[in-house]
Amino acid sequence: MRLVSLSFLMVFMTMFNLAKADVLEIDSAAPEFELQDQTGKPHFLADYHGQWVVLYFYPKDDTPGCTTEACAFRDEYRVLSALNTQILGVSMDSIESHAAFSEKYSLPFPLLADIDGHVANQYGALASLGPIKFAKRHTIIISPMGKIKKVYRSVNPTLHSEEVIGTLRILKSEADS
């Protein structure tokens, strides 16, 4: 019975790509990326050197949880900007899908198209359900020096922006000390 349970767990972890969930270590260098936003403009992590970065991965444009999360970050955009923080949303949707989603909800930050899931995989956020691949709802806070400072693997879209702001205030205070 135990062998069957262990086999089931291994299959489950492979299906949902959970084995990679803890690949990022605090204070390690954040993986570099190049992705295009909803306007087709390329973005590199290095573009944000000197700023805090909230790199949030989400499954799908214009779905209930993803819309809630994006709009919460939109509503807190001024607070986040005052904390010298750039928000970057990432999913496997197309540039065109991101453009429609961004316009529909007046999102003031870039949505990056990780169409092949390469960046989601680098950050341990790639999931698959059979042949369907998608980004899991994970958030990574990256320091102005490009170091991983916080990894959220469990995200409540309704409360997450407030949680991120609280963490950023603590991290910024520690960095300023």
Buried (B, 14 or more C-beta within 10 A) or exposed (E): EEEEEEEEEEEEEEEBBBEBBEBBEEEEEBBEBEBBBBEEEEBEBEBBEEBBBBBBBBBBBEEEBBBBBBBBBBEBBEBBBEBEBBBBBBBBBBBEBBBBBBEEBEBEBBBBBBBEBBBBBBBBBBBEEEEEBBBBBBBBBBBBEBBBBBBBBEBEBEEBBEBBBEBBEEBBEEEEE
